[in-house]
Amino acid sequence: MSMSEKDCVIPTPVWSVYIIQTRLNTLYTGVTTDVDRRFKEHQGSARGAKYLKGKGPLVLIWQQVIGTKSDALKTEYYIKRLKRKEKSALISGHFYLDESLFK
């Protein structure tokens, strides 16, 4: 018995949002399907964000699995609009993202 193409399920990538802190204490927010790989790219690869070039050492200070790429991008946009105090509360666990905030 062979599987038809209809029976093959391609897994949907799970997207995450992350925040990196630079040596200058600035915060960078991004999205990816692999936070560890993306963080390594930011630390010296040509694939890293231009904003982070020369601002190391970098510290990954927060990450959260979101789900779909669309939801991750909405969450990233929401976080980027937060004030520094609100971002600090999110990072320290005193502020939580509610899905209804960015849908």
C-alpha positions as CSV (number, residue, x, y, z in Angstrom):
1,M,0.0,0.0,0.0
2,S,1.5,3.3,-1.0
3,M,0.8,6.7,0.3
4,S,-0.7,9.2,-2.0
5,E,0.5,12.8,-2.2
6,K,-2.8,13.8,-0.4
7,D,-1.7,11.7,2.6
8,C,1.7,13.4,2.9
9,V,1.6,16.2,5.4
10,I,4.2,18.8,5.3
11,P,4.8,20.3,8.8
12,T,4.1,24.0,9.1
13,P,7.1,25.8,10.6
14,V,6.5,27.2,14.1
15,W,7.5,30.9,14.4
16,S,9.0,32.7,17.4
17,V,9.6,36.3,18.3
18,Y,12.8,37.2,20.1
19,I,14.5,40.2,21.7
20,I,18.3,40.8,21.7
21,Q,20.1,43.3,23.9
22,T,23.2,45.0,22.5
23,R,26.2,46.2,24.5
24,L,24.8,49.7,24.2
25,N,21.6,48.5,26.0
26,T,19.4,48.9,22.9
27,L,16.8,46.2,22.1
28,Y,16.3,44.5,18.8
29,T,13.2,42.5,18.1
30,G,12.9,39.9,15.3
31,V,11.0,36.7,14.1
32,T,12.3,33.3,13.0
33,T,11.6,29.6,13.0
34,D,14.9,28.8,14.7
35,V,15.9,31.3,17.4
36,D,19.3,29.7,18.2
37,R,20.3,29.7,14.5
38,R,19.1,33.3,14.0
39,F,20.9,34.5,17.1
40,K,24.2,33.0,15.8
41,E,23.7,34.7,12.5
42,H,23.3,38.0,14.2
43,Q,26.6,37.5,16.0
44,G,28.8,37.7,13.0
45,S,27.3,36.1,9.9
46,A,26.6,38.2,6.8
47,R,23.0,37.1,7.2
48,G,22.7,39.0,10.5
49,A,20.7,42.2,10.8
50,K,22.6,45.4,9.8
51,Y,21.3,47.1,12.9
52,L,23.3,44.7,15.1
53,K,26.6,44.9,13.3
54,G,29.3,46.2,15.6
55,K,27.0,46.4,18.6
56,G,28.1,43.2,20.3
57,P,28.4,41.4,22.5
58,L,24.7,40.5,22.0
59,V,22.5,38.8,24.5
60,L,19.3,36.9,23.7
61,I,17.1,38.1,26.5
62,W,13.6,37.0,25.6
63,Q,11.9,34.6,23.2
64,Q,8.4,33.3,22.8
65,V,6.9,30.7,20.4
66,I,4.0,32.3,18.6
67,G,2.9,29.8,15.9
68,T,2.2,31.1,12.4
69,K,4.4,33.6,10.5
70,S,1.5,36.0,10.3
71,D,1.0,36.0,14.0
72,A,4.7,36.3,14.6
73,L,5.0,39.4,12.4
74,K,1.9,40.9,14.1
75,T,3.5,40.2,17.5
76,E,6.9,41.7,16.4
77,Y,5.1,44.9,15.2
78,Y,3.2,45.1,18.5
79,I,6.4,44.7,20.6
80,K,8.3,47.3,18.5
81,R,5.6,49.8,19.3
82,L,5.9,49.2,23.1
83,K,7.7,51.8,25.3
84,R,11.0,50.7,26.8
85,K,9.3,50.3,30.2
86,E,6.7,47.9,28.7
87,K,9.4,45.9,26.9
88,S,11.3,45.6,30.2
89,A,8.2,44.3,31.9
90,L,7.6,41.8,29.1
91,I,11.2,40.6,29.4
92,S,11.1,40.3,33.2
93,G,7.7,38.4,33.1
94,H,5.6,41.2,34.6
95,F,3.8,41.8,31.3
96,Y,2.3,39.1,29.1
97,L,1.2,39.2,25.4
98,D,-2.4,38.6,24.9
99,E,-3.2,37.2,21.4
100,S,-6.1,39.6,21.1
101,L,-3.7,42.5,21.2
102,F,-2.2,41.9,17.8
103,K,-5.0,40.3,15.8
